[in-house]
Amino acid sequence: MPASRNFPYLAFMGEYSLGDALKKFLDKSHLKGAVQALQIEDVWEQIMGKTIARYTDKIRIHGQTLYIETSVAPLRQELLYQKDNIRDRVNETLGETVIKEVVIK
C-alpha cells in the first residue's frame, strides 16, 4: 500500500533526500538563522583567528544581519573596521549570500 494513501500529504512532497528536505524545512522556518549562527560559531576561529574568536562573546543572525558581541573595546573597534571583510568571509563560508550587514556590539 503506498504511503500516500495513509498519509495524503506525502503525495505532494515528492521525493527528496533527507538533506534536501531539511534544507527546505530550514528555508521556510525561523530556525535557519540560528542554525547558520551555529555554523559560523563552529568556524569562527578559522574565519577570524584565535585571538578574535577567544574574545567574541556572542554571534547571532537576525534576518540578513550578523550581530557580533564582545566586551573588549579595542577588539570592538577593530571589528568595526573589518565589517565588510567579515560579511564577505562569512558568506563565503556559508556558501551563499546570507549576511548583508554586520553589527558590532
Residue pairs with C-beta under 8 A, 6 or more apart in sequence:
3 10
4 10
4 11
13 21
16 24
26 32
26 35
33 60
33 61
33 62
33 63
34 60
34 61
36 61
36 94
36 98
37 59
37 60
37 61
39 93
39 94
40 47
40 59
40 61
40 66
40 90
40 93
40 94
41 59
43 93
44 52
44 53
44 56
44 59
45 53
47 86
47 89
47 90
47 93
48 56
48 86
48 89
52 75
52 78
52 79
55 70
55 71
55 72
55 75
56 68
56 69
56 70
56 75
57 69
57 70
57 71
58 67
58 68
58 69
59 66
59 67
59 68
59 69
60 66
60 67
61 67
61 98
61 99
64 98
64 99
64 100
64 101
65 99
65 100
65 101
65 102
65 103
66 86
66 87
66 90
66 99
66 101
66 102
66 103
67 103
67 105
68 79
68 86
68 102
68 103
68 104
68 105
69 104
69 105
70 76
70 79
70 104
70 105
76 104
76 105
79 86
79 102
79 104
80 104
83 102
83 104
84 102
86 102
87 99
87 100
87 101
87 102
90 98
90 99
91 97
91 98
91 99
